[in-house]
Amino acid sequence: MAVMGYNAVGNIEAVCRLEVVDVPAPITKHLDFDHLIEEYIAGESVNSLSLRYRVSRKAISDTLRRRGVHVRNRSESELLKWDRMTRR
């Protein structure tokens, strides 16, 4: 979550105004978890899935773990990424 503070004039006290810029939606029941898992197993990253479905990376990872899917670590993710780039 990002929160921005705005103060139009420096050194003059103003009413504090905060704006929530971006908040990932909580994971909901309307997502097709089976399709999400298929995409992950096919090589999609947690990050790309979180951007596509507009939920946090943690929510995606937690969902995969709860469903018994091995979540790739950083090394595994990098190997997969490089393997996919060399196949093009």
PyMOL Python script that loads the backbone (N, CA, C, O; Angstrom):
from pymol import cmd

cmd.read_pdbstr("""\
ATOM      1  N   MET A   1       0.853  -1.157   0.000  1.00  0.00           N
ATOM      2  CA  MET A   1       0.000   0.000   0.000  1.00  0.00           C
ATOM      3  C   MET A   1       0.901   1.224   0.000  1.00  0.00           C
ATOM      4  O   MET A   1       1.914   1.248   0.699  1.00  0.00           O
ATOM      5  N   ALA A   2       0.551   2.215  -0.759  1.00  0.00           N
ATOM      6  CA  ALA A   2       1.289   3.474  -0.790  1.00  0.00           C
ATOM      7  C   ALA A   2       0.375   4.586  -0.312  1.00  0.00           C
ATOM      8  O   ALA A   2      -0.769   4.690  -0.753  1.00  0.00           O
ATOM      9  N   VAL A   3       0.878   5.414   0.589  1.00  0.00           N
ATOM     10  CA  VAL A   3       0.129   6.561   1.080  1.00  0.00           C
ATOM     11  C   VAL A   3       0.962   7.797   0.803  1.00  0.00           C
ATOM     12  O   VAL A   3       2.136   7.862   1.167  1.00  0.00           O
ATOM     13  N   MET A   4       0.356   8.766   0.166  1.00  0.00           N
ATOM     14  CA  MET A   4       1.062   9.992  -0.192  1.00  0.00           C
ATOM     15  C   MET A   4       0.585  11.112   0.728  1.00  0.00           C
ATOM     16  O   MET A   4      -0.612  11.242   0.982  1.00  0.00           O
ATOM     17  N   GLY A   5       1.526  11.925   1.229  1.00  0.00           N
ATOM     18  CA  GLY A   5       1.186  13.100   2.018  1.00  0.00           C
ATOM     19  C   GLY A   5       1.368  14.346   1.180  1.00  0.00           C
ATOM     20  O   GLY A   5       2.407  14.515   0.541  1.00  0.00           O
ATOM     21  N   TYR A   6       0.380  15.218   1.171  1.00  0.00           N
ATOM     22  CA  TYR A   6       0.454  16.423   0.371  1.00  0.00           C
ATOM     23  C   TYR A   6       0.460  17.648   1.285  1.00  0.00           C
ATOM     24  O   TYR A   6      -0.370  17.759   2.188  1.00  0.00           O
ATOM     25  N   ASN A   7       1.388  18.554   1.051  1.00  0.00           N
ATOM     26  CA  ASN A   7       1.455  19.809   1.779  1.00  0.00           C
ATOM     27  C   ASN A   7       1.825  20.873   0.744  1.00  0.00           C
ATOM     28  O   ASN A   7       2.974  20.951   0.309  1.00  0.00           O
ATOM     29  N   ALA A   8       0.848  21.687   0.357  1.00  0.00           N
ATOM     30  CA  ALA A   8       1.041  22.625  -0.749  1.00  0.00           C
ATOM     31  C   ALA A   8       2.059  23.711  -0.442  1.00  0.00           C
ATOM     32  O   ALA A   8       2.805  24.122  -1.330  1.00  0.00           O
ATOM     33  N   VAL A   9       2.105  24.182   0.797  1.00  0.00           N
ATOM     34  CA  VAL A   9       3.003  25.271   1.156  1.00  0.00           C
ATOM     35  C   VAL A   9       3.879  24.807   2.308  1.00  0.00           C
ATOM     36  O   VAL A   9       3.373  24.388   3.349  1.00  0.00           O
ATOM     37  N   GLY A  10       5.212  24.881   2.121  1.00  0.00           N
ATOM     38  CA  GLY A  10       6.120  24.428   3.157  1.00  0.00           C
ATOM     39  C   GLY A  10       6.123  25.338   4.372  1.00  0.00           C
ATOM     40  O   GLY A  10       5.888  26.541   4.252  1.00  0.00           O
ATOM     41  N   ASN A  11       6.384  24.775   5.528  1.00  0.00           N
ATOM     42  CA  ASN A  11       6.494  25.474   6.808  1.00  0.00           C
ATOM     43  C   ASN A  11       5.207  26.141   7.271  1.00  0.00           C
ATOM     44  O   ASN A  11       5.252  26.914   8.227  1.00  0.00           O
ATOM     45  N   ILE A  12       4.104  25.892   6.666  1.00  0.00           N
ATOM     46  CA  ILE A  12       2.820  26.407   7.126  1.00  0.00           C
ATOM     47  C   ILE A  12       1.965  25.202   7.468  1.00  0.00           C
ATOM     48  O   ILE A  12       1.718  24.331   6.635  1.00  0.00           O
ATOM     49  N   GLU A  13       1.516  25.174   8.726  1.00  0.00           N
ATOM     50  CA  GLU A  13       0.722  24.021   9.132  1.00  0.00           C
ATOM     51  C   GLU A  13      -0.565  23.956   8.333  1.00  0.00           C
ATOM     52  O   GLU A  13      -1.251  24.961   8.145  1.00  0.00           O
ATOM     53  N   ALA A  14      -0.868  22.802   7.885  1.00  0.00           N
ATOM     54  CA  ALA A  14      -2.091  22.592   7.125  1.00  0.00           C
ATOM     55  C   ALA A  14      -2.763  21.344   7.641  1.00  0.00           C
ATOM     56  O   ALA A  14      -2.154  20.534   8.340  1.00  0.00           O
ATOM     57  N   VAL A  15      -4.002  21.201   7.297  1.00  0.00           N
ATOM     58  CA  VAL A  15      -4.710  19.980   7.642  1.00  0.00           C
ATOM     59  C   VAL A  15      -4.025  18.848   6.876  1.00  0.00           C
ATOM     60  O   VAL A  15      -3.825  18.939   5.664  1.00  0.00           O
ATOM     61  N   CYS A  16      -3.678  17.807   7.577  1.00  0.00           N
ATOM     62  CA  CYS A  16      -2.984  16.685   6.954  1.00  0.00           C
ATOM     63  C   CYS A  16      -3.925  15.986   5.986  1.00  0.00           C
ATOM     64  O   CYS A  16      -5.019  15.564   6.361  1.00  0.00           O
ATOM     65  N   ARG A  17      -3.494  15.867   4.747  1.00  0.00           N
ATOM     66  CA  ARG A  17      -4.297  15.180   3.739  1.00  0.00           C
ATOM     67  C   ARG A  17      -3.496  13.994   3.222  1.00  0.00           C
ATOM     68  O   ARG A  17      -2.374  14.145   2.737  1.00  0.00           O
ATOM     69  N   LEU A  18      -4.082  12.832   3.331  1.00  0.00           N
ATOM     70  CA  LEU A  18      -3.444  11.623   2.846  1.00  0.00           C
ATOM     71  C   LEU A  18      -4.326  10.991   1.778  1.00  0.00           C
ATOM     72  O   LEU A  18      -5.553  11.038   1.858  1.00  0.00           O
ATOM     73  N   GLU A  19      -3.689  10.408   0.791  1.00  0.00           N
ATOM     74  CA  GLU A  19      -4.394   9.741  -0.285  1.00  0.00           C
ATOM     75  C   GLU A  19      -3.838   8.334  -0.421  1.00  0.00           C
ATOM     76  O   GLU A  19      -2.626   8.149  -0.532  1.00  0.00           O
ATOM     77  N   VAL A  20      -4.704   7.359  -0.414  1.00  0.00           N
ATOM     78  CA  VAL A  20      -4.273   5.988  -0.648  1.00  0.00           C
ATOM     79  C   VAL A  20      -4.131   5.824  -2.155  1.00  0.00           C
ATOM     80  O   VAL A  20      -5.097   5.981  -2.901  1.00  0.00           O
ATOM     81  N   VAL A  21      -2.909   5.504  -2.598  1.00  0.00           N
ATOM     82  CA  VAL A  21      -2.617   5.470  -4.018  1.00  0.00           C
ATOM     83  C   VAL A  21      -2.920   4.111  -4.637  1.00  0.00           C
ATOM     84  O   VAL A  21      -3.569   4.041  -5.680  1.00  0.00           O
ATOM     85  N   ASP A  22      -2.468   3.048  -4.019  1.00  0.00           N
ATOM     86  CA  ASP A  22      -2.681   1.732  -4.613  1.00  0.00           C
ATOM     87  C   ASP A  22      -2.771   0.692  -3.513  1.00  0.00           C
ATOM     88  O   ASP A  22      -1.869   0.569  -2.685  1.00  0.00           O
ATOM     89  N   VAL A  23      -3.863  -0.055  -3.510  1.00  0.00           N
ATOM     90  CA  VAL A  23      -4.066  -1.113  -2.532  1.00  0.00           C
ATOM     91  C   VAL A  23      -4.531  -2.352  -3.279  1.00  0.00           C
ATOM     92  O   VAL A  23      -5.574  -2.319  -3.932  1.00  0.00           O
ATOM     93  N   PRO A  24      -3.775  -3.453  -3.198  1.00  0.00           N
ATOM     94  CA  PRO A  24      -4.232  -4.677  -3.858  1.00  0.00           C
ATOM     95  C   PRO A  24      -5.538  -5.161  -3.231  1.00  0.00           C
ATOM     96  O   PRO A  24      -5.730  -5.069  -2.019  1.00  0.00           O
ATOM     97  N   ALA A  25      -6.410  -5.664  -4.054  1.00  0.00           N
ATOM     98  CA  ALA A  25      -7.685  -6.179  -3.556  1.00  0.00           C
ATOM     99  C   ALA A  25      -7.450  -7.488  -2.813  1.00  0.00           C
ATOM    100  O   ALA A  25      -6.542  -8.245  -3.156  1.00  0.00           O
ATOM    101  N   PRO A  26      -8.262  -7.754  -1.803  1.00  0.00           N
ATOM    102  CA  PRO A  26      -8.145  -9.065  -1.155  1.00  0.00           C
ATOM    103  C   PRO A  26      -8.569 -10.151  -2.132  1.00  0.00           C
ATOM    104  O   PRO A  26      -9.403  -9.925  -3.010  1.00  0.00           O
ATOM    105  N   ILE A  27      -7.990 -11.321  -1.970  1.00  0.00           N
ATOM    106  CA  ILE A  27      -8.336 -12.412  -2.872  1.00  0.00           C
ATOM    107  C   ILE A  27      -9.778 -12.831  -2.564  1.00  0.00           C
ATOM    108  O   ILE A  27     -10.149 -12.987  -1.400  1.00  0.00           O
ATOM    109  N   THR A  28     -10.570 -13.009  -3.589  1.00  0.00           N
ATOM    110  CA  THR A  28     -11.988 -13.293  -3.387  1.00  0.00           C
ATOM    111  C   THR A  28     -12.375 -14.596  -4.063  1.00  0.00           C
ATOM    112  O   THR A  28     -11.591 -15.201  -4.794  1.00  0.00           O
ATOM    113  N   LYS A  29     -13.605 -15.009  -3.798  1.00  0.00           N
ATOM    114  CA  LYS A  29     -14.075 -16.284  -4.312  1.00  0.00           C
ATOM    115  C   LYS A  29     -14.344 -16.256  -5.812  1.00  0.00           C
ATOM    116  O   LYS A  29     -14.491 -17.317  -6.418  1.00  0.00           O
ATOM    117  N   HIS A  30     -14.412 -15.081  -6.429  1.00  0.00           N
ATOM    118  CA  HIS A  30     -14.722 -15.029  -7.850  1.00  0.00           C
ATOM    119  C   HIS A  30     -13.542 -15.411  -8.740  1.00  0.00           C
ATOM    120  O   HIS A  30     -13.709 -15.567  -9.950  1.00  0.00           O
ATOM    121  N   LEU A  31     -12.350 -15.563  -8.157  1.00  0.00           N
ATOM    122  CA  LEU A  31     -11.190 -15.984  -8.945  1.00  0.00           C
ATOM    123  C   LEU A  31     -11.273 -17.479  -9.242  1.00  0.00           C
ATOM    124  O   LEU A  31     -11.744 -18.268  -8.423  1.00  0.00           O
ATOM    125  N   ASP A  32     -10.815 -17.839 -10.407  1.00  0.00           N
ATOM    126  CA  ASP A  32     -10.750 -19.245 -10.795  1.00  0.00           C
ATOM    127  C   ASP A  32      -9.405 -19.791 -10.326  1.00  0.00           C
ATOM    128  O   ASP A  32      -8.408 -19.713 -11.044  1.00  0.00           O
ATOM    129  N   PHE A  33      -9.389 -20.345  -9.113  1.00  0.00           N
ATOM    130  CA  PHE A  33      -8.138 -20.809  -8.509  1.00  0.00           C
ATOM    131  C   PHE A  33      -7.494 -21.922  -9.319  1.00  0.00           C
ATOM    132  O   PHE A  33      -6.268 -21.983  -9.413  1.00  0.00           O
ATOM    133  N   ASP A  34      -8.289 -22.796  -9.902  1.00  0.00           N
ATOM    134  CA  ASP A  34      -7.729 -23.887 -10.700  1.00  0.00           C
ATOM    135  C   ASP A  34      -6.965 -23.333 -11.903  1.00  0.00           C
ATOM    136  O   ASP A  34      -5.883 -23.820 -12.233  1.00  0.00           O
ATOM    137  N   HIS A  35      -7.525 -22.320 -12.554  1.00  0.00           N
ATOM    138  CA  HIS A  35      -6.853 -21.703 -13.697  1.00  0.00           C
ATOM    139  C   HIS A  35      -5.584 -20.974 -13.245  1.00  0.00           C
ATOM    140  O   HIS A  35      -4.553 -21.043 -13.915  1.00  0.00           O
ATOM    141  N   LEU A  36      -5.663 -20.277 -12.107  1.00  0.00           N
ATOM    142  CA  LEU A  36      -4.503 -19.577 -11.554  1.00  0.00           C
ATOM    143  C   LEU A  36      -3.369 -20.570 -11.288  1.00  0.00           C
ATOM    144  O   LEU A  36      -2.213 -20.294 -11.610  1.00  0.00           O
ATOM    145  N   ILE A  37      -3.693 -21.708 -10.711  1.00  0.00           N
ATOM    146  CA  ILE A  37      -2.690 -22.742 -10.419  1.00  0.00           C
ATOM    147  C   ILE A  37      -2.107 -23.293 -11.716  1.00  0.00           C
ATOM    148  O   ILE A  37      -0.897 -23.494 -11.816  1.00  0.00           O
ATOM    149  N   GLU A  38      -2.962 -23.538 -12.709  1.00  0.00           N
ATOM    150  CA  GLU A  38      -2.471 -24.025 -14.009  1.00  0.00           C
ATOM    151  C   GLU A  38      -1.488 -23.036 -14.627  1.00  0.00           C
ATOM    152  O   GLU A  38      -0.452 -23.437 -15.156  1.00  0.00           O
ATOM    153  N   GLU A  39      -1.808 -21.749 -14.561  1.00  0.00           N
ATOM    154  CA  GLU A  39      -0.921 -20.729 -15.109  1.00  0.00           C
ATOM    155  C   GLU A  39       0.422 -20.710 -14.376  1.00  0.00           C
ATOM    156  O   GLU A  39       1.476 -20.584 -14.998  1.00  0.00           O
ATOM    157  N   TYR A  40       0.370 -20.834 -13.054  1.00  0.00           N
ATOM    158  CA  TYR A  40       1.606 -20.831 -12.260  1.00  0.00           C
ATOM    159  C   TYR A  40       2.465 -22.046 -12.611  1.00  0.00           C
ATOM    160  O   TYR A  40       3.670 -21.913 -12.825  1.00  0.00           O
ATOM    161  N   ILE A  41       1.860 -23.206 -12.669  1.00  0.00           N
ATOM    162  CA  ILE A  41       2.604 -24.428 -12.992  1.00  0.00           C
ATOM    163  C   ILE A  41       3.168 -24.355 -14.410  1.00  0.00           C
ATOM    164  O   ILE A  41       4.232 -24.907 -14.686  1.00  0.00           O
ATOM    165  N   ALA A  42       2.456 -23.675 -15.306  1.00  0.00           N
ATOM    166  CA  ALA A  42       2.921 -23.521 -16.689  1.00  0.00           C
ATOM    167  C   ALA A  42       4.080 -22.528 -16.801  1.00  0.00           C
ATOM    168  O   ALA A  42       4.680 -22.395 -17.868  1.00  0.00           O
ATOM    169  N   GLY A  43       4.400 -21.827 -15.702  1.00  0.00           N
ATOM    170  CA  GLY A  43       5.567 -20.951 -15.725  1.00  0.00           C
ATOM    171  C   GLY A  43       5.320 -19.492 -15.416  1.00  0.00           C
ATOM    172  O   GLY A  43       6.273 -18.716 -15.340  1.00  0.00           O
ATOM    173  N   GLU A  44       4.065 -19.090 -15.234  1.00  0.00           N
ATOM    174  CA  GLU A  44       3.800 -17.695 -14.881  1.00  0.00           C
ATOM    175  C   GLU A  44       4.365 -17.417 -13.487  1.00  0.00           C
ATOM    176  O   GLU A  44       4.367 -18.290 -12.619  1.00  0.00           O
ATOM    177  N   SER A  45       4.834 -16.208 -13.293  1.00  0.00           N
ATOM    178  CA  SER A  45       5.388 -15.849 -11.980  1.00  0.00           C
ATOM    179  C   SER A  45       4.279 -15.381 -11.042  1.00  0.00           C
ATOM    180  O   SER A  45       3.201 -14.980 -11.480  1.00  0.00           O
ATOM    181  N   VAL A  46       4.565 -15.438  -9.755  1.00  0.00           N
ATOM    182  CA  VAL A  46       3.628 -14.926  -8.758  1.00  0.00           C
ATOM    183  C   VAL A  46       3.385 -13.437  -9.020  1.00  0.00           C
ATOM    184  O   VAL A  46       2.260 -12.952  -8.896  1.00  0.00           O
ATOM    185  N   ASN A  47       4.452 -12.721  -9.386  1.00  0.00           N
ATOM    186  CA  ASN A  47       4.316 -11.291  -9.642  1.00  0.00           C
ATOM    187  C   ASN A  47       3.378 -11.014 -10.817  1.00  0.00           C
ATOM    188  O   ASN A  47       2.508 -10.148 -10.721  1.00  0.00           O
ATOM    189  N   SER A  48       3.544 -11.736 -11.915  1.00  0.00           N
ATOM    190  CA  SER A  48       2.678 -11.493 -13.076  1.00  0.00           C
ATOM    191  C   SER A  48       1.228 -11.864 -12.769  1.00  0.00           C
ATOM    192  O   SER A  48       0.305 -11.191 -13.227  1.00  0.00           O
ATOM    193  N   LEU A  49       1.027 -12.930 -12.000  1.00  0.00           N
ATOM    194  CA  LEU A  49      -0.334 -13.302 -11.618  1.00  0.00           C
ATOM    195  C   LEU A  49      -0.955 -12.258 -10.699  1.00  0.00           C
ATOM    196  O   LEU A  49      -2.140 -11.948 -10.817  1.00  0.00           O
ATOM    197  N   SER A  50      -0.160 -11.719  -9.788  1.00  0.00           N
ATOM    198  CA  SER A  50      -0.703 -10.709  -8.870  1.00  0.00           C
ATOM    199  C   SER A  50      -1.081  -9.437  -9.628  1.00  0.00           C
ATOM    200  O   SER A  50      -2.075  -8.790  -9.298  1.00  0.00           O
ATOM    201  N   LEU A  51      -0.297  -9.081 -10.638  1.00  0.00           N
ATOM    202  CA  LEU A  51      -0.638  -7.904 -11.446  1.00  0.00           C
ATOM    203  C   LEU A  51      -1.892  -8.163 -12.290  1.00  0.00           C
ATOM    204  O   LEU A  51      -2.755  -7.293 -12.405  1.00  0.00           O
ATOM    205  N   ARG A  52      -1.988  -9.340 -12.870  1.00  0.00           N
ATOM    206  CA  ARG A  52      -3.138  -9.669 -13.714  1.00  0.00           C
ATOM    207  C   ARG A  52      -4.434  -9.695 -12.914  1.00  0.00           C
ATOM    208  O   ARG A  52      -5.445  -9.141 -13.346  1.00  0.00           O
ATOM    209  N   TYR A  53      -4.406 -10.342 -11.742  1.00  0.00           N
ATOM    210  CA  TYR A  53      -5.623 -10.506 -10.953  1.00  0.00           C
ATOM    211  C   TYR A  53      -5.821  -9.398  -9.917  1.00  0.00           C
ATOM    212  O   TYR A  53      -6.819  -9.380  -9.198  1.00  0.00           O
ATOM    213  N   ARG A  54      -4.847  -8.466  -9.850  1.00  0.00           N
ATOM    214  CA  ARG A  54      -4.903  -7.312  -8.941  1.00  0.00           C
ATOM    215  C   ARG A  54      -5.085  -7.724  -7.479  1.00  0.00           C
ATOM    216  O   ARG A  54      -5.916  -7.172  -6.757  1.00  0.00           O
ATOM    217  N   VAL A  55      -4.289  -8.706  -7.064  1.00  0.00           N
ATOM    218  CA  VAL A  55      -4.208  -9.112  -5.668  1.00  0.00           C
ATOM    219  C   VAL A  55      -2.733  -9.142  -5.287  1.00  0.00           C
ATOM    220  O   VAL A  55      -1.868  -9.167  -6.162  1.00  0.00           O
ATOM    221  N   SER A  56      -2.444  -9.140  -4.011  1.00  0.00           N
ATOM    222  CA  SER A  56      -1.053  -9.089  -3.572  1.00  0.00           C
ATOM    223  C   SER A  56      -0.311 -10.385  -3.903  1.00  0.00           C
ATOM    224  O   SER A  56      -0.917 -11.447  -4.049  1.00  0.00           O
ATOM    225  N   ARG A  57       1.009 -10.272  -4.017  1.00  0.00           N
ATOM    226  CA  ARG A  57       1.830 -11.453  -4.254  1.00  0.00           C
ATOM    227  C   ARG A  57       1.683 -12.441  -3.101  1.00  0.00           C
ATOM    228  O   ARG A  57       1.655 -13.653  -3.313  1.00  0.00           O
ATOM    229  N   LYS A  58       1.589 -11.918  -1.887  1.00  0.00           N
ATOM    230  CA  LYS A  58       1.441 -12.784  -0.718  1.00  0.00           C
ATOM    231  C   LYS A  58       0.138 -13.580  -0.802  1.00  0.00           C
ATOM    232  O   LYS A  58       0.116 -14.763  -0.463  1.00  0.00           O
ATOM    233  N   ALA A  59      -0.931 -12.951  -1.245  1.00  0.00           N
ATOM    234  CA  ALA A  59      -2.216 -13.659  -1.371  1.00  0.00           C
ATOM    235  C   ALA A  59      -2.108 -14.783  -2.393  1.00  0.00           C
ATOM    236  O   ALA A  59      -2.639 -15.872  -2.178  1.00  0.00           O
ATOM    237  N   ILE A  60      -1.422 -14.522  -3.507  1.00  0.00           N
ATOM    238  CA  ILE A  60      -1.233 -15.563  -4.521  1.00  0.00           C
ATOM    239  C   ILE A  60      -0.399 -16.703  -3.947  1.00  0.00           C
ATOM    240  O   ILE A  60      -0.772 -17.870  -4.069  1.00  0.00           O
ATOM    241  N   SER A  61       0.743 -16.364  -3.315  1.00  0.00           N
ATOM    242  CA  SER A  61       1.624 -17.392  -2.735  1.00  0.00           C
ATOM    243  C   SER A  61       0.909 -18.206  -1.675  1.00  0.00           C
ATOM    244  O   SER A  61       1.011 -19.432  -1.651  1.00  0.00           O
ATOM    245  N   ASP A  62       0.183 -17.524  -0.795  1.00  0.00           N
ATOM    246  CA  ASP A  62      -0.543 -18.230   0.268  1.00  0.00           C
ATOM    247  C   ASP A  62      -1.589 -19.183  -0.316  1.00  0.00           C
ATOM    248  O   ASP A  62      -1.761 -20.299   0.174  1.00  0.00           O
ATOM    249  N   THR A  63      -2.280 -18.739  -1.359  1.00  0.00           N
ATOM    250  CA  THR A  63      -3.295 -19.574  -2.004  1.00  0.00           C
ATOM    251  C   THR A  63      -2.651 -20.807  -2.626  1.00  0.00           C
ATOM    252  O   THR A  63      -3.169 -21.916  -2.494  1.00  0.00           O
ATOM    253  N   LEU A  64      -1.520 -20.613  -3.305  1.00  0.00           N
ATOM    254  CA  LEU A  64      -0.818 -21.753  -3.908  1.00  0.00           C
ATOM    255  C   LEU A  64      -0.394 -22.750  -2.832  1.00  0.00           C
ATOM    256  O   LEU A  64      -0.583 -23.956  -2.991  1.00  0.00           O
ATOM    257  N   ARG A  65       0.178 -22.249  -1.743  1.00  0.00           N
ATOM    258  CA  ARG A  65       0.627 -23.141  -0.658  1.00  0.00           C
ATOM    259  C   ARG A  65      -0.546 -23.902  -0.047  1.00  0.00           C
ATOM    260  O   ARG A  65      -0.455 -25.105   0.196  1.00  0.00           O
ATOM    261  N   ARG A  66      -1.653 -23.190   0.203  1.00  0.00           N
ATOM    262  CA  ARG A  66      -2.835 -23.841   0.796  1.00  0.00           C
ATOM    263  C   ARG A  66      -3.362 -24.960  -0.107  1.00  0.00           C
ATOM    264  O   ARG A  66      -3.924 -25.943   0.376  1.00  0.00           O
ATOM    265  N   ARG A  67      -3.180 -24.805  -1.394  1.00  0.00           N
ATOM    266  CA  ARG A  67      -3.659 -25.799  -2.349  1.00  0.00           C
ATOM    267  C   ARG A  67      -2.600 -26.863  -2.652  1.00  0.00           C
ATOM    268  O   ARG A  67      -2.791 -27.699  -3.535  1.00  0.00           O
ATOM    269  N   GLY A  68      -1.479 -26.829  -1.915  1.00  0.00           N
ATOM    270  CA  GLY A  68      -0.460 -27.866  -2.040  1.00  0.00           C
ATOM    271  C   GLY A  68       0.509 -27.693  -3.198  1.00  0.00           C
ATOM    272  O   GLY A  68       1.182 -28.645  -3.592  1.00  0.00           O
ATOM    273  N   VAL A  69       0.586 -26.481  -3.749  1.00  0.00           N
ATOM    274  CA  VAL A  69       1.490 -26.217  -4.867  1.00  0.00           C
ATOM    275  C   VAL A  69       2.809 -25.693  -4.321  1.00  0.00           C
ATOM    276  O   VAL A  69       2.823 -24.800  -3.474  1.00  0.00           O
ATOM    277  N   HIS A  70       3.916 -26.245  -4.804  1.00  0.00           N
ATOM    278  CA  HIS A  70       5.238 -25.762  -4.408  1.00  0.00           C
ATOM    279  C   HIS A  70       5.449 -24.364  -4.995  1.00  0.00           C
ATOM    280  O   HIS A  70       5.364 -24.178  -6.209  1.00  0.00           O
ATOM    281  N   VAL A  71       5.723 -23.388  -4.134  1.00  0.00           N
ATOM    282  CA  VAL A  71       5.984 -22.024  -4.599  1.00  0.00           C
ATOM    283  C   VAL A  71       7.477 -21.910  -4.872  1.00  0.00           C
ATOM    284  O   VAL A  71       8.302 -22.179  -3.998  1.00  0.00           O
ATOM    285  N   ARG A  72       7.816 -21.509  -6.098  1.00  0.00           N
ATOM    286  CA  ARG A  72       9.219 -21.404  -6.494  1.00  0.00           C
ATOM    287  C   ARG A  72       9.949 -20.361  -5.645  1.00  0.00           C
ATOM    288  O   ARG A  72       9.407 -19.301  -5.333  1.00  0.00           O
ATOM    289  N   ASN A  73      11.203 -20.693  -5.275  1.00  0.00           N
ATOM    290  CA  ASN A  73      12.025 -19.701  -4.591  1.00  0.00           C
ATOM    291  C   ASN A  73      12.675 -18.802  -5.642  1.00  0.00           C
ATOM    292  O   ASN A  73      12.455 -18.992  -6.838  1.00  0.00           O
ATOM    293  N   ARG A  74      13.460 -17.841  -5.213  1.00  0.00           N
ATOM    294  CA  ARG A  74      14.050 -16.877  -6.139  1.00  0.00           C
ATOM    295  C   ARG A  74      14.941 -17.553  -7.181  1.00  0.00           C
ATOM    296  O   ARG A  74      14.896 -17.207  -8.362  1.00  0.00           O
ATOM    297  N   SER A  75      15.752 -18.521  -6.740  1.00  0.00           N
ATOM    298  CA  SER A  75      16.645 -19.224  -7.671  1.00  0.00           C
ATOM    299  C   SER A  75      15.859 -19.983  -8.728  1.00  0.00           C
ATOM    300  O   SER A  75      16.184 -19.918  -9.914  1.00  0.00           O
ATOM    301  N   GLU A  76      14.833 -20.696  -8.304  1.00  0.00           N
ATOM    302  CA  GLU A  76      14.006 -21.448  -9.248  1.00  0.00           C
ATOM    303  C   GLU A  76      13.308 -20.507 -10.234  1.00  0.00           C
ATOM    304  O   GLU A  76      13.190 -20.816 -11.420  1.00  0.00           O
ATOM    305  N   SER A  77      12.853 -19.368  -9.737  1.00  0.00           N
ATOM    306  CA  SER A  77      12.182 -18.392 -10.595  1.00  0.00           C
ATOM    307  C   SER A  77      13.133 -17.829 -11.640  1.00  0.00           C
ATOM    308  O   SER A  77      12.767 -17.674 -12.805  1.00  0.00           O
ATOM    309  N   GLU A  78      14.353 -17.526 -11.221  1.00  0.00           N
ATOM    310  CA  GLU A  78      15.348 -16.990 -12.162  1.00  0.00           C
ATOM    311  C   GLU A  78      15.716 -18.023 -13.226  1.00  0.00           C
ATOM    312  O   GLU A  78      15.827 -17.686 -14.404  1.00  0.00           O
ATOM    313  N   LEU A  79      15.906 -19.276 -12.817  1.00  0.00           N
ATOM    314  CA  LEU A  79      16.220 -20.331 -13.784  1.00  0.00           C
ATOM    315  C   LEU A  79      15.107 -20.484 -14.810  1.00  0.00           C
ATOM    316  O   LEU A  79      15.372 -20.622 -16.004  1.00  0.00           O
ATOM    317  N   LEU A  80      13.862 -20.461 -14.343  1.00  0.00           N
ATOM    318  CA  LEU A  80      12.725 -20.576 -15.246  1.00  0.00           C
ATOM    319  C   LEU A  80      12.662 -19.380 -16.193  1.00  0.00           C
ATOM    320  O   LEU A  80      12.409 -19.541 -17.387  1.00  0.00           O
ATOM    321  N   LYS A  81      12.892 -18.185 -15.659  1.00  0.00           N
ATOM    322  CA  LYS A  81      12.856 -16.969 -16.483  1.00  0.00           C
ATOM    323  C   LYS A  81      13.911 -17.036 -17.581  1.00  0.00           C
ATOM    324  O   LYS A  81      13.621 -16.739 -18.740  1.00  0.00           O
ATOM    325  N   TRP A  82      15.133 -17.423 -17.224  1.00  0.00           N
ATOM    326  CA  TRP A  82      16.210 -17.492 -18.219  1.00  0.00           C
ATOM    327  C   TRP A  82      15.971 -18.611 -19.222  1.00  0.00           C
ATOM    328  O   TRP A  82      16.284 -18.467 -20.404  1.00  0.00           O
ATOM    329  N   ASP A  83      15.420 -19.718 -18.756  1.00  0.00           N
ATOM    330  CA  ASP A  83      15.101 -20.815 -19.659  1.00  0.00           C
ATOM    331  C   ASP A  83      14.061 -20.381 -20.691  1.00  0.00           C
ATOM    332  O   ASP A  83      14.178 -20.720 -21.869  1.00  0.00           O
ATOM    333  N   ARG A  84      13.058 -19.642 -20.259  1.00  0.00           N
ATOM    334  CA  ARG A  84      12.023 -19.162 -21.174  1.00  0.00           C
ATOM    335  C   ARG A  84      12.591 -18.136 -22.167  1.00  0.00           C
ATOM    336  O   ARG A  84      12.157 -18.090 -23.318  1.00  0.00           O
ATOM    337  N   MET A  85      13.546 -17.321 -21.734  1.00  0.00           N
ATOM    338  CA  MET A  85      14.117 -16.304 -22.627  1.00  0.00           C
ATOM    339  C   MET A  85      15.002 -16.942 -23.689  1.00  0.00           C
ATOM    340  O   MET A  85      15.057 -16.451 -24.816  1.00  0.00           O
ATOM    341  N   THR A  86      15.700 -18.034 -23.352  1.00  0.00           N
ATOM    342  CA  THR A  86      16.603 -18.664 -24.329  1.00  0.00           C
ATOM    343  C   THR A  86      15.822 -19.501 -25.347  1.00  0.00           C
ATOM    344  O   THR A  86      16.363 -19.816 -26.407  1.00  0.00           O
ATOM    345  N   ARG A  87      14.599 -19.862 -25.067  1.00  0.00           N
ATOM    346  CA  ARG A  87      13.777 -20.661 -25.992  1.00  0.00           C
ATOM    347  C   ARG A  87      13.148 -19.824 -27.071  1.00  0.00           C
ATOM    348  O   ARG A  87      12.669 -20.377 -28.060  1.00  0.00           O
ATOM    349  N   ARG A  88      13.127 -18.520 -26.931  1.00  0.00           N
ATOM    350  CA  ARG A  88      12.472 -17.637 -27.918  1.00  0.00           C
ATOM    351  C   ARG A  88      13.225 -17.551 -29.180  1.00  0.00           C
ATOM    352  O   ARG A  88      12.806 -16.852 -30.103  1.00  0.00           O
TER     353      ARG A  88
END
""", "prot")
cmd.dss("prot")
cmd.show_as("cartoon", "prot")
cmd.util.cbc("prot")
cmd.orient("prot")
